């Protein structure tokens, strides 16, 4: 797999937390950051899709949202 090397800067406390999380998950910091970036891109795509659906069909009614919350909680 091809990779692109990038240089990033973080506040020291954030860098340490990222390193610790990567270590806890048995990943390199690079892999952890790549997965985090991919997660963020998926989230942004989902937000965009949701906005498109709301423009097309209107917002999800509050009643349906509450019903789904009850289902998720069991």
N, C-alpha and C positions, 0 to 999 in steps of 0.2 A: 504494500500500500504506500502510495506517495504521501509525503507529509510536507507541510509548509512550516518553517521555523518562524516564530514570532517572539517578540520581546514584549512583556507586559509589566506594568508596575502596579503594586497593590500597597495599601497601608499595611504596616508590619503585622498588626493583629489579624487582619483578614488573610494575609499570606500564611500565617501560622495555623489558623483554623482550616484553611484549605489543605495544607500539607497534612494536618492531623486527620482530616476526613478521608483524604486519599489513602493514607496509611491504614486507617481502620477498615477500609474496603479492599485492601490489598492491591491498590492501584498506584501507578506513578502519578505525580502531580500533573504531568502533561495529559495523561489519559483522563484523569478526573476533570481537568479543565475542558478538554474536548467534549466529554459527555455533558458537562454543565452547559457549554455553548450550544450543543445540539438540543438539549432540553429547552433552553431559552428560545431557540428558533422554532421548535415545535409549538411552544406556548404562544409565541407571537402569531404563528400561522393559524392557530385555533382561535385566537382573539379576532383576527381578521375575518375568518370564516363566520364566526358568531355575528360580527358586525354586518356582514353581507346578508346573512339569513334574517337578521332583525330588520334590515332595510327592505328585504323582499317580503317577509311574512309578518313583520311586527314583533314586538318583544314577547318572550315567553310569559304567559300569565302567571301571576304570583301563586295562584292555587296549584298550578302544575309544579312550580318550583318547590313549594312546601310539601307536596305529595312525594316528590323525589327525595327530599331531605328525610322524610319519615321512612321511606324504603331503605335508604342508605344506613340509617341508624338502627334498622332492624325492628 
